[in-house]
Amino acid sequence: MTSASQQRHTLLEDAQALFSATLMIALAINLYRHAELLTGGTAGLAFLAQYGIRLSFGQAFFLINLPFYWLAVKRLGWAFTLRTLAAVTLVSLFTELTPKLITFQALQPLYAAVIGGVLMGVGLLILFRHRASLGGINIAVIYLQDRYGWRAGKIQLGIDCLIVLLALFVVEPGAILTSILGAVILNLTLAINHRPGRYSAIS
């Protein structure tokens, strides 16, 4: 049986995980943005916020997360909260930098939904396993899994589909259906790979 000391992630391991995960998530967000798709979670709320206020995605994403840090501190501790703050900040920064580093001449929305969902799901999986999240709804999802054993992927899927459906007011129905596919793929990635008791790492 693995001891607690063997399971503990080092500071370097956490830093590498946050860096690689947020790079993947930022790329997924830019794939969605270029294909005019939406995603769920706090990122989905940030997408919707762009339609009503004059903020970039990165700015909206960072600001929407601010109220949720209180819950993170109260329920999940300072270590989790600080890692989450770092992840949110990196995603906000990388999302703004990515279009300056890579462009798409052609991007099929269906492909963007599939690969974007996989990238975001793997990125979130890495963050969860290193006791971090993308803030907002992810904080509530991790709390519910840790407290009650509810599957993170299933909870996230329900919330994500609701957020994407809200976009019916601002996005064409075809894009909504493709976005829902991306949300399903993202959350299947989480549901299959992030089960209570399957993986344990001490923060």
C-alpha positions in Angstrom: 0.0 0.0 0.0 1.4 3.4 -0.9 2.2 5.6 2.1 1.0 9.2 2.5 4.5 10.6 1.9 4.8 8.7 -1.3 1.5 10.1 -2.6 2.2 13.7 -1.8 2.9 15.9 -4.8 6.0 18.0 -4.6 5.8 21.8 -5.3 7.6 21.2 -8.7 5.1 18.5 -9.6 2.2 20.8 -8.8 3.7 23.7 -10.8 4.3 21.4 -13.8 0.8 20.1 -13.6 -0.8 23.6 -13.4 1.3 24.8 -16.3 0.5 21.9 -18.7 -3.1 21.7 -17.7 -3.8 25.4 -18.2 -2.0 25.4 -21.5 -4.3 22.6 -22.8 -7.4 24.3 -21.4 -6.5 27.7 -23.0 -6.0 26.0 -26.4 -9.4 24.3 -26.0 -11.0 27.6 -25.2 -9.5 29.2 -28.3 -10.6 26.2 -30.5 -14.2 26.8 -29.2 -13.9 30.5 -29.6 -12.7 30.3 -33.2 -15.4 27.7 -34.1 -18.0 30.0 -32.4 -18.9 27.3 -29.9 -19.6 27.5 -26.1 -18.5 25.4 -23.2 -19.9 24.9 -19.7 -18.7 25.8 -16.2 -17.2 29.2 -15.3 -15.6 29.3 -18.8 -19.1 29.1 -20.3 -20.3 31.9 -18.2 -17.3 34.0 -19.3 -18.2 33.3 -22.9 -21.7 34.5 -22.3 -20.5 37.5 -20.4 -18.6 38.7 -23.5 -22.0 39.3 -25.3 -23.2 41.7 -22.6 -20.2 43.5 -21.3 -17.1 45.0 -22.9 -14.5 42.5 -21.4 -12.3 39.9 -23.0 -12.7 36.3 -22.2 -9.7 36.3 -19.9 -10.9 39.3 -18.0 -14.4 38.0 -17.6 -13.2 34.5 -16.6 -10.9 36.0 -13.9 -13.6 38.3 -12.4 -16.4 35.7 -12.4 -14.3 33.4 -10.3 -13.6 35.9 -7.5 -16.7 35.3 -5.4 -16.1 31.5 -5.3 -12.7 31.7 -3.6 -14.5 32.3 -0.3 -16.2 28.8 -0.6 -12.9 27.3 -1.5 -11.1 28.7 1.5 -13.9 27.7 3.9 -14.5 24.2 2.6 -11.4 23.1 0.8 -8.5 25.0 2.5 -5.9 27.6 1.6 -3.6 25.2 -0.4 -6.5 24.3 -2.8 -7.6 27.9 -3.1 -4.1 29.2 -3.9 -3.5 26.5 -6.5 -7.0 27.3 -8.0 -6.2 31.0 -8.1 -2.9 30.2 -9.9 -4.8 28.0 -12.4 -7.5 30.6 -13.1 -4.9 33.3 -13.6 -2.8 31.2 -16.0 -5.9 30.2 -18.0 -6.9 33.9 -18.2 -3.4 34.8 -19.4 -2.8 31.9 -21.8 -6.3 32.3 -23.4 -5.3 35.9 -24.3 -1.8 34.9 -25.5 -2.8 31.8 -27.5 -4.2 33.7 -30.6 -0.9 35.5 -30.9 1.0 32.2 -31.1 -1.3 30.1 -33.2 -4.0 30.8 -35.9 -6.5 28.6 -37.7 -7.1 29.0 -41.4 -9.9 26.4 -41.3 -11.5 24.7 -38.3 -14.5 22.4 -38.5 -16.8 23.0 -35.5 -17.5 19.3 -35.0 -13.8 18.6 -34.7 -13.3 21.6 -32.5 -16.0 20.3 -30.1 -14.5 16.9 -29.9 -10.8 17.8 -29.5 -11.6 20.8 -27.4 -13.7 18.6 -25.1 -10.9 16.1 -24.8 -8.3 18.8 -24.1 -10.4 20.5 -21.5 -11.4 17.3 -19.8 -7.7 16.1 -19.6 -6.7 19.5 -18.3 -9.4 19.5 -15.6 -8.4 15.9 -14.7 -4.8 17.0 -14.1 -6.0 20.0 -12.0 -8.3 17.8 -9.9 -5.6 15.3 -9.2 -3.3 18.0 -8.0 -6.0 19.5 -5.8 -6.8 22.5 -7.9 -9.6 23.6 -10.2 -10.7 26.3 -12.5 -12.7 27.9 -9.7 -16.4 28.7 -9.8 -18.5 25.7 -10.5 -15.4 23.4 -10.3 -15.0 24.3 -6.7 -18.6 23.2 -5.9 -18.2 20.0 -8.0 -15.0 19.0 -6.1 -16.5 19.8 -2.8 -19.6 17.6 -3.5 -17.4 14.7 -4.7 -15.1 14.9 -1.6 -18.0 15.3 0.8 -20.7 13.0 -0.6 -18.8 10.8 -3.1 -20.9 12.2 -6.0 -19.2 11.7 -9.4 -17.6 14.9 -10.5 -18.2 14.2 -14.2 -22.0 13.7 -13.8 -22.5 16.8 -11.7 -20.4 18.9 -14.1 -22.3 17.5 -17.1 -25.7 18.6 -15.8 -24.5 22.1 -15.0 -22.6 22.4 -18.3 -25.6 21.4 -20.4 -27.7 24.0 -18.5 -25.2 26.8 -19.2 -24.9 25.8 -22.8 -28.7 25.8 -23.2 -28.8 29.3 -21.8 -26.8 30.4 -24.8 -29.8 29.8 -27.0 -30.5 33.5 -26.5 -27.3 34.5 -28.1 -26.0 31.6 -30.3 -27.5 29.7 -33.3 -29.1 26.4 -32.4 -26.6 24.4 -34.6 -23.7 25.8 -32.6 -25.6 24.9 -29.3 -25.9 21.2 -30.4 -22.3 21.0 -31.3 -21.3 22.7 -28.0 -23.4 20.2 -26.1 -21.4 17.4 -27.8 -18.2 19.0 -26.6 -19.6 19.3 -23.0 -20.6 15.6 -23.1 -17.1 14.6 -24.2 -15.4 16.8 -21.6 -17.5 15.3 -18.8 -17.3 11.7 -20.0 -13.5 12.2 -19.8 -13.9 13.3 -16.2 -16.5 10.7 -15.2 -14.4 7.8 -16.6 -11.1 8.9 -15.2 -11.9 10.8 -12.0 -13.8 8.4 -9.6 -13.7 8.6 -5.8 -11.1 6.2 -4.4 -9.5 5.5 -7.8 -6.8 8.1 -7.4 -5.7 9.7 -4.1 -3.1 12.4 -3.7 -2.6 14.5 -0.5 -2.6 18.2 -0.9 
